[in-house]
Amino acid sequence: MTYTPLKLTFEQYLEYDDGTDNRYELFDGELRLVPSESEENGWIAVWLM
């Protein structure tokens, strides 16, 4: 069986909520999980503040 991802519109993307703290970006109608920041990047951000 082949999986065909559902293409979302921008309006559907804005309303999308999967109940998690995951962040997604919309790319060509498909949701892509945005990776979390690295610990090193977090420390640099704190240091800059």
mmCIF file of the N, C-alpha and C atoms, coordinates in Angstrom:
data_MODEL
# 
_entry.id   MODEL 
# 
loop_
_atom_site.group_PDB 
_atom_site.id 
_atom_site.type_symbol 
_atom_site.label_atom_id 
_atom_site.label_alt_id 
_atom_site.label_comp_id 
_atom_site.label_asym_id 
_atom_site.label_entity_id 
_atom_site.label_seq_id 
_atom_site.pdbx_PDB_ins_code 
_atom_site.Cartn_x 
_atom_site.Cartn_y 
_atom_site.Cartn_z 
_atom_site.occupancy 
_atom_site.B_iso_or_equiv 
_atom_site.pdbx_formal_charge 
_atom_site.auth_seq_id 
_atom_site.auth_comp_id 
_atom_site.auth_asym_id 
_atom_site.auth_atom_id 
_atom_site.pdbx_PDB_model_num 
ATOM 1   N N  . MET A 1 1  ? 0.837  -1.171 0.000  1.00 0.00 ? 1  MET A N  1 
ATOM 2   C CA . MET A 1 1  ? 0.000  0.000  0.000  1.00 0.00 ? 1  MET A CA 1 
ATOM 3   C C  . MET A 1 1  ? 0.890  1.245  0.000  1.00 0.00 ? 1  MET A C  1 
ATOM 4   N N  . THR A 1 2  ? 0.566  2.191  -0.840 1.00 0.00 ? 2  THR A N  1 
ATOM 5   C CA . THR A 1 2  ? 1.338  3.422  -0.959 1.00 0.00 ? 2  THR A CA 1 
ATOM 6   C C  . THR A 1 2  ? 0.682  4.528  -0.156 1.00 0.00 ? 2  THR A C  1 
ATOM 7   N N  . TYR A 1 3  ? 1.520  5.285  0.557  1.00 0.00 ? 3  TYR A N  1 
ATOM 8   C CA . TYR A 1 3  ? 1.029  6.407  1.352  1.00 0.00 ? 3  TYR A CA 1 
ATOM 9   C C  . TYR A 1 3  ? 1.139  7.682  0.530  1.00 0.00 ? 3  TYR A C  1 
ATOM 10  N N  . THR A 1 4  ? 0.023  8.370  0.341  1.00 0.00 ? 4  THR A N  1 
ATOM 11  C CA . THR A 1 4  ? 0.015  9.649  -0.348 1.00 0.00 ? 4  THR A CA 1 
ATOM 12  C C  . THR A 1 4  ? -0.306 10.734 0.662  1.00 0.00 ? 4  THR A C  1 
ATOM 13  N N  . PRO A 1 5  ? 0.655  11.620 0.951  1.00 0.00 ? 5  PRO A N  1 
ATOM 14  C CA . PRO A 1 5  ? 0.402  12.656 1.952  1.00 0.00 ? 5  PRO A CA 1 
ATOM 15  C C  . PRO A 1 5  ? -0.669 13.637 1.486  1.00 0.00 ? 5  PRO A C  1 
ATOM 16  N N  . LEU A 1 6  ? -1.446 14.097 2.430  1.00 0.00 ? 6  LEU A N  1 
ATOM 17  C CA . LEU A 1 6  ? -2.505 15.050 2.157  1.00 0.00 ? 6  LEU A CA 1 
ATOM 18  C C  . LEU A 1 6  ? -1.892 16.426 1.960  1.00 0.00 ? 6  LEU A C  1 
ATOM 19  N N  . LYS A 1 7  ? -2.256 17.108 0.886  1.00 0.00 ? 7  LYS A N  1 
ATOM 20  C CA . LYS A 1 7  ? -1.765 18.459 0.632  1.00 0.00 ? 7  LYS A CA 1 
ATOM 21  C C  . LYS A 1 7  ? -2.641 19.439 1.403  1.00 0.00 ? 7  LYS A C  1 
ATOM 22  N N  . LEU A 1 8  ? -1.997 20.295 2.185  1.00 0.00 ? 8  LEU A N  1 
ATOM 23  C CA . LEU A 1 8  ? -2.714 21.278 2.981  1.00 0.00 ? 8  LEU A CA 1 
ATOM 24  C C  . LEU A 1 8  ? -2.636 22.652 2.334  1.00 0.00 ? 8  LEU A C  1 
ATOM 25  N N  . THR A 1 9  ? -3.691 23.442 2.529  1.00 0.00 ? 9  THR A N  1 
ATOM 26  C CA . THR A 1 9  ? -3.647 24.839 2.130  1.00 0.00 ? 9  THR A CA 1 
ATOM 27  C C  . THR A 1 9  ? -3.029 25.632 3.271  1.00 0.00 ? 9  THR A C  1 
ATOM 28  N N  . PHE A 1 10 ? -2.687 26.877 3.012  1.00 0.00 ? 10 PHE A N  1 
ATOM 29  C CA . PHE A 1 10 ? -2.108 27.715 4.050  1.00 0.00 ? 10 PHE A CA 1 
ATOM 30  C C  . PHE A 1 10 ? -3.101 27.916 5.192  1.00 0.00 ? 10 PHE A C  1 
ATOM 31  N N  . GLU A 1 11 ? -4.369 28.070 4.881  1.00 0.00 ? 11 GLU A N  1 
ATOM 32  C CA . GLU A 1 11 ? -5.393 28.229 5.912  1.00 0.00 ? 11 GLU A CA 1 
ATOM 33  C C  . GLU A 1 11 ? -5.492 26.981 6.785  1.00 0.00 ? 11 GLU A C  1 
ATOM 34  N N  . GLN A 1 12 ? -5.432 25.804 6.178  1.00 0.00 ? 12 GLN A N  1 
ATOM 35  C CA . GLN A 1 12 ? -5.464 24.557 6.940  1.00 0.00 ? 12 GLN A CA 1 
ATOM 36  C C  . GLN A 1 12 ? -4.224 24.432 7.817  1.00 0.00 ? 12 GLN A C  1 
ATOM 37  N N  . TYR A 1 13 ? -3.091 24.856 7.306  1.00 0.00 ? 13 TYR A N  1 
ATOM 38  C CA . TYR A 1 13 ? -1.842 24.828 8.080  1.00 0.00 ? 13 TYR A CA 1 
ATOM 39  C C  . TYR A 1 13 ? -1.962 25.708 9.319  1.00 0.00 ? 13 TYR A C  1 
ATOM 40  N N  . LEU A 1 14 ? -2.528 26.892 9.173  1.00 0.00 ? 14 LEU A N  1 
ATOM 41  C CA . LEU A 1 14 ? -2.677 27.801 10.308 1.00 0.00 ? 14 LEU A CA 1 
ATOM 42  C C  . LEU A 1 14 ? -3.596 27.225 11.381 1.00 0.00 ? 14 LEU A C  1 
ATOM 43  N N  . GLU A 1 15 ? -4.571 26.425 10.982 1.00 0.00 ? 15 GLU A N  1 
ATOM 44  C CA . GLU A 1 15 ? -5.520 25.830 11.923 1.00 0.00 ? 15 GLU A CA 1 
ATOM 45  C C  . GLU A 1 15 ? -5.042 24.488 12.473 1.00 0.00 ? 15 GLU A C  1 
ATOM 46  N N  . TYR A 1 16 ? -3.981 23.920 11.933 1.00 0.00 ? 16 TYR A N  1 
ATOM 47  C CA . TYR A 1 16 ? -3.522 22.580 12.304 1.00 0.00 ? 16 TYR A CA 1 
ATOM 48  C C  . TYR A 1 16 ? -2.980 22.551 13.728 1.00 0.00 ? 16 TYR A C  1 
ATOM 49  N N  . ASP A 1 17 ? -3.421 21.568 14.479 1.00 0.00 ? 17 ASP A N  1 
ATOM 50  C CA . ASP A 1 17 ? -2.914 21.342 15.836 1.00 0.00 ? 17 ASP A CA 1 
ATOM 51  C C  . ASP A 1 17 ? -2.970 19.844 16.093 1.00 0.00 ? 17 ASP A C  1 
ATOM 52  N N  . ASP A 1 18 ? -1.805 19.232 16.303 1.00 0.00 ? 18 ASP A N  1 
ATOM 53  C CA . ASP A 1 18 ? -1.779 17.791 16.547 1.00 0.00 ? 18 ASP A CA 1 
ATOM 54  C C  . ASP A 1 18 ? -1.725 17.460 18.033 1.00 0.00 ? 18 ASP A C  1 
ATOM 55  N N  . GLY A 1 19 ? -1.843 18.486 18.889 1.00 0.00 ? 19 GLY A N  1 
ATOM 56  C CA . GLY A 1 19 ? -1.877 18.250 20.330 1.00 0.00 ? 19 GLY A CA 1 
ATOM 57  C C  . GLY A 1 19 ? -0.515 18.055 20.962 1.00 0.00 ? 19 GLY A C  1 
ATOM 58  N N  . THR A 1 20 ? 0.550  18.309 20.209 1.00 0.00 ? 20 THR A N  1 
ATOM 59  C CA . THR A 1 20 ? 1.906  18.185 20.755 1.00 0.00 ? 20 THR A CA 1 
ATOM 60  C C  . THR A 1 20 ? 2.578  19.558 20.727 1.00 0.00 ? 20 THR A C  1 
ATOM 61  N N  . ASP A 1 21 ? 3.786  19.624 21.256 1.00 0.00 ? 21 ASP A N  1 
ATOM 62  C CA . ASP A 1 21 ? 4.567  20.860 21.206 1.00 0.00 ? 21 ASP A CA 1 
ATOM 63  C C  . ASP A 1 21 ? 5.458  20.915 19.968 1.00 0.00 ? 21 ASP A C  1 
ATOM 64  N N  . ASN A 1 22 ? 5.289  19.970 19.060 1.00 0.00 ? 22 ASN A N  1 
ATOM 65  C CA . ASN A 1 22 ? 6.093  19.951 17.837 1.00 0.00 ? 22 ASN A CA 1 
ATOM 66  C C  . ASN A 1 22 ? 5.763  21.154 16.964 1.00 0.00 ? 22 ASN A C  1 
ATOM 67  N N  . ARG A 1 23 ? 6.788  21.649 16.277 1.00 0.00 ? 23 ARG A N  1 
ATOM 68  C CA . ARG A 1 23 ? 6.591  22.740 15.329 1.00 0.00 ? 23 ARG A CA 1 
ATOM 69  C C  . ARG A 1 23 ? 6.753  22.187 13.923 1.00 0.00 ? 23 ARG A C  1 
ATOM 70  N N  . TYR A 1 24 ? 5.928  22.680 13.011 1.00 0.00 ? 24 TYR A N  1 
ATOM 71  C CA . TYR A 1 24 ? 5.945  22.219 11.631 1.00 0.00 ? 24 TYR A CA 1 
ATOM 72  C C  . TYR A 1 24 ? 6.076  23.405 10.695 1.00 0.00 ? 24 TYR A C  1 
ATOM 73  N N  . GLU A 1 25 ? 6.611  23.145 9.511  1.00 0.00 ? 25 GLU A N  1 
ATOM 74  C CA . GLU A 1 25 ? 6.592  24.135 8.447  1.00 0.00 ? 25 GLU A CA 1 
ATOM 75  C C  . GLU A 1 25 ? 5.818  23.530 7.280  1.00 0.00 ? 25 GLU A C  1 
ATOM 76  N N  . LEU A 1 26 ? 5.234  24.388 6.483  1.00 0.00 ? 26 LEU A N  1 
ATOM 77  C CA . LEU A 1 26 ? 4.477  23.945 5.322  1.00 0.00 ? 26 LEU A CA 1 
ATOM 78  C C  . LEU A 1 26 ? 5.372  24.070 4.100  1.00 0.00 ? 26 LEU A C  1 
ATOM 79  N N  . PHE A 1 27 ? 5.622  22.952 3.443  1.00 0.00 ? 27 PHE A N  1 
ATOM 80  C CA . PHE A 1 27 ? 6.488  22.934 2.269  1.00 0.00 ? 27 PHE A CA 1 
ATOM 81  C C  . PHE A 1 27 ? 5.763  22.232 1.134  1.00 0.00 ? 27 PHE A C  1 
ATOM 82  N N  . ASP A 1 28 ? 5.416  22.982 0.123  1.00 0.00 ? 28 ASP A N  1 
ATOM 83  C CA . ASP A 1 28 ? 4.714  22.429 -1.042 1.00 0.00 ? 28 ASP A CA 1 
ATOM 84  C C  . ASP A 1 28 ? 3.458  21.666 -0.623 1.00 0.00 ? 28 ASP A C  1 
ATOM 85  N N  . GLY A 1 29 ? 2.741  22.206 0.360  1.00 0.00 ? 29 GLY A N  1 
ATOM 86  C CA . GLY A 1 29 ? 1.492  21.603 0.806  1.00 0.00 ? 29 GLY A CA 1 
ATOM 87  C C  . GLY A 1 29 ? 1.644  20.483 1.814  1.00 0.00 ? 29 GLY A C  1 
ATOM 88  N N  . GLU A 1 30 ? 2.874  20.123 2.162  1.00 0.00 ? 30 GLU A N  1 
ATOM 89  C CA . GLU A 1 30 ? 3.115  19.034 3.107  1.00 0.00 ? 30 GLU A CA 1 
ATOM 90  C C  . GLU A 1 30 ? 3.717  19.573 4.395  1.00 0.00 ? 30 GLU A C  1 
ATOM 91  N N  . LEU A 1 31 ? 3.328  18.978 5.522  1.00 0.00 ? 31 LEU A N  1 
ATOM 92  C CA . LEU A 1 31 ? 3.901  19.360 6.802  1.00 0.00 ? 31 LEU A CA 1 
ATOM 93  C C  . LEU A 1 31 ? 5.251  18.695 6.983  1.00 0.00 ? 31 LEU A C  1 
ATOM 94  N N  . ARG A 1 32 ? 6.216  19.484 7.455  1.00 0.00 ? 32 ARG A N  1 
ATOM 95  C CA . ARG A 1 32 ? 7.545  18.947 7.770  1.00 0.00 ? 32 ARG A CA 1 
ATOM 96  C C  . ARG A 1 32 ? 7.885  19.350 9.189  1.00 0.00 ? 32 ARG A C  1 
ATOM 97  N N  . LEU A 1 33 ? 8.313  18.379 9.970  1.00 0.00 ? 33 LEU A N  1 
ATOM 98  C CA . LEU A 1 33 ? 8.672  18.617 11.358 1.00 0.00 ? 33 LEU A CA 1 
ATOM 99  C C  . LEU A 1 33 ? 9.925  19.481 11.430 1.00 0.00 ? 33 LEU A C  1 
ATOM 100 N N  . VAL A 1 34 ? 9.850  20.549 12.228 1.00 0.00 ? 34 VAL A N  1 
ATOM 101 C CA . VAL A 1 34 ? 11.008 21.421 12.434 1.00 0.00 ? 34 VAL A CA 1 
ATOM 102 C C  . VAL A 1 34 ? 11.799 20.848 13.605 1.00 0.00 ? 34 VAL A C  1 
ATOM 103 N N  . PRO A 1 35 ? 13.070 20.533 13.402 1.00 0.00 ? 35 PRO A N  1 
ATOM 104 C CA . PRO A 1 35 ? 13.859 19.954 14.499 1.00 0.00 ? 35 PRO A CA 1 
ATOM 105 C C  . PRO A 1 35 ? 14.061 20.957 15.629 1.00 0.00 ? 35 PRO A C  1 
ATOM 106 N N  . SER A 1 36 ? 14.172 20.440 16.835 1.00 0.00 ? 36 SER A N  1 
ATOM 107 C CA . SER A 1 36 ? 14.413 21.314 17.978 1.00 0.00 ? 36 SER A CA 1 
ATOM 108 C C  . SER A 1 36 ? 15.848 21.830 17.925 1.00 0.00 ? 36 SER A C  1 
ATOM 109 N N  . GLU A 1 37 ? 16.074 22.918 18.643 1.00 0.00 ? 37 GLU A N  1 
ATOM 110 C CA . GLU A 1 37 ? 17.407 23.511 18.644 1.00 0.00 ? 37 GLU A CA 1 
ATOM 111 C C  . GLU A 1 37 ? 18.358 22.671 19.482 1.00 0.00 ? 37 GLU A C  1 
ATOM 112 N N  . SER A 1 38 ? 19.621 22.760 19.148 1.00 0.00 ? 38 SER A N  1 
ATOM 113 C CA . SER A 1 38 ? 20.624 22.008 19.894 1.00 0.00 ? 38 SER A CA 1 
ATOM 114 C C  . SER A 1 38 ? 20.869 22.670 21.242 1.00 0.00 ? 38 SER A C  1 
ATOM 115 N N  . GLU A 1 39 ? 21.405 21.902 22.168 1.00 0.00 ? 39 GLU A N  1 
ATOM 116 C CA . GLU A 1 39 ? 21.715 22.438 23.491 1.00 0.00 ? 39 GLU A CA 1 
ATOM 117 C C  . GLU A 1 39 ? 22.758 23.550 23.380 1.00 0.00 ? 39 GLU A C  1 
ATOM 118 N N  . GLU A 1 40 ? 23.724 23.357 22.498 1.00 0.00 ? 40 GLU A N  1 
ATOM 119 C CA . GLU A 1 40 ? 24.762 24.373 22.307 1.00 0.00 ? 40 GLU A CA 1 
ATOM 120 C C  . GLU A 1 40 ? 24.149 25.698 21.844 1.00 0.00 ? 40 GLU A C  1 
ATOM 121 N N  . ASN A 1 41 ? 23.209 25.633 20.921 1.00 0.00 ? 41 ASN A N  1 
ATOM 122 C CA . ASN A 1 41 ? 22.552 26.837 20.435 1.00 0.00 ? 41 ASN A CA 1 
ATOM 123 C C  . ASN A 1 41 ? 21.774 27.521 21.556 1.00 0.00 ? 41 ASN A C  1 
ATOM 124 N N  . GLY A 1 42 ? 21.157 26.744 22.431 1.00 0.00 ? 42 GLY A N  1 
ATOM 125 C CA . GLY A 1 42 ? 20.443 27.302 23.580 1.00 0.00 ? 42 GLY A CA 1 
ATOM 126 C C  . GLY A 1 42 ? 21.371 28.054 24.512 1.00 0.00 ? 42 GLY A C  1 
ATOM 127 N N  . TRP A 1 43 ? 22.553 27.478 24.775 1.00 0.00 ? 43 TRP A N  1 
ATOM 128 C CA . TRP A 1 43 ? 23.529 28.146 25.645 1.00 0.00 ? 43 TRP A CA 1 
ATOM 129 C C  . TRP A 1 43 ? 24.027 29.444 25.014 1.00 0.00 ? 43 TRP A C  1 
ATOM 130 N N  . ILE A 1 44 ? 24.242 29.440 23.720 1.00 0.00 ? 44 ILE A N  1 
ATOM 131 C CA . ILE A 1 44 ? 24.693 30.654 23.034 1.00 0.00 ? 44 ILE A CA 1 
ATOM 132 C C  . ILE A 1 44 ? 23.624 31.738 23.129 1.00 0.00 ? 44 ILE A C  1 
ATOM 133 N N  . ALA A 1 45 ? 22.366 31.361 22.946 1.00 0.00 ? 45 ALA A N  1 
ATOM 134 C CA . ALA A 1 45 ? 21.279 32.333 23.048 1.00 0.00 ? 45 ALA A CA 1 
ATOM 135 C C  . ALA A 1 45 ? 21.209 32.932 24.444 1.00 0.00 ? 45 ALA A C  1 
ATOM 136 N N  . VAL A 1 46 ? 21.367 32.117 25.475 1.00 0.00 ? 46 VAL A N  1 
ATOM 137 C CA . VAL A 1 46 ? 21.352 32.615 26.854 1.00 0.00 ? 46 VAL A CA 1 
ATOM 138 C C  . VAL A 1 46 ? 22.537 33.543 27.078 1.00 0.00 ? 46 VAL A C  1 
ATOM 139 N N  . TRP A 1 47 ? 23.697 33.177 26.565 1.00 0.00 ? 47 TRP A N  1 
ATOM 140 C CA . TRP A 1 47 ? 24.898 33.989 26.741 1.00 0.00 ? 47 TRP A CA 1 
ATOM 141 C C  . TRP A 1 47 ? 24.744 35.363 26.085 1.00 0.00 ? 47 TRP A C  1 
ATOM 142 N N  . LEU A 1 48 ? 24.061 35.415 24.937 1.00 0.00 ? 48 LEU A N  1 
ATOM 143 C CA . LEU A 1 48 ? 23.874 36.679 24.229 1.00 0.00 ? 48 LEU A CA 1 
ATOM 144 C C  . LEU A 1 48 ? 22.892 37.608 24.931 1.00 0.00 ? 48 LEU A C  1 
ATOM 145 N N  . MET A 1 49 ? 22.043 37.069 25.758 1.00 0.00 ? 49 MET A N  1 
ATOM 146 C CA . MET A 1 49 ? 21.078 37.913 26.471 1.00 0.00 ? 49 MET A CA 1 
ATOM 147 C C  . MET A 1 49 ? 21.772 38.509 27.645 1.00 0.00 ? 49 MET A C  1 
# 
